[in-house]
Amino acid sequence: MSTEKRQKSEQAVSISVAARITGVEVHTLRYWEREFEAFLGPDRTEGGQRRYRPEDIQTVFAIKRLLRDEMFSIAGARRHLAKAREMNHAA
């Protein structure tokens, strides 16, 4: 395993740890992976376990804020994230 790949895998956490960090339940994280698959896609181990990277954790916080704090619908949150991504790529 390369040093870079090892460092990234060491930063990644399991879904249960991601749930504790973000305050979002494990079953909700799994649901959001399906609903926001264009934006949230944690890596998988060879055994199929999810590994949430720091950028995945940040995406979960963004989704949580949109849905729970700003009261976006899932479709509205998807549109908002897509626009934010477009603006980041354009910059």
N, C-alpha and C positions, 0 to 999 in steps of 0.2 A: 504494500500500500504506500502510495507517495506521501510525502510529508504534508503537502497541501490538502490532500484528501483526508488524511488522518486528523489534521487540525479542524477541518470542517465537520467531520463526524464527531469529534469530541465536543464541539459547540452545540451540536444538535441534541435535542432532548426527546424523551418518550412522550406519548400523548398524555399520560397521566401527569407528568411534570408540566407540560404545556398548559394543561387544564388548571393546575394550581397557580402557575405564574399569571395566567390571564383572568382567572375567576370565571371561566366558562366550563361547563360540565363536558365530560368526555363524549357523551352521546351527541351533544350539540356541536362539538368540534367535528365529529364524523359527518353530521348532517351538513354543516357549512362546507366541508370539503366537496360534497356533491353539488351544493347550490352555487358555490363560488369556485368551481374547478378551474376557471381561467385565471384566478388570482391566488388561490390557496392550494398548494400541492406539496405537502411535506414529502421528503425522500422516504424510501422504504428500504429496510435492510433486506438481505437475501432471504430471510425468514418471513418477510412481509410486514414487519413491525414499522409503524410510522416513526419518523424522526423529524421533529420540528426544528428548523434552523432559525436563527435570530430574525431573518426576514419574514418567516412564516408567523412567528410570534407577533411581529409588528402588524402584519396583515390581520391577524385575529383581533388585535386591539382596535384596528380601524373598522373592521366589520362590526365589532361589539358597539363601538361608539355610534356608528351609523344606525344600527338597528335599535339599540336600547336607549341611547341618549337623544339622538336626533329624530327618532321615530320614522326612519325610512322603511319602506317595504323592501322585501328581498330584491325585487326587480329594480327598484329605485337605487338600492345600494349597489347593485351590479353596474347600473348605468354610471353612478357617481365614481366608482372605482375605475371603470373603463375610461371615463373622461380624465381622471387624475393620471392614469397611465399614459394616455395620449399626450397630455401636457408635459409629463416628465420626459417622454421620448422626443418631443419637439424641442425641448430646451437644450 
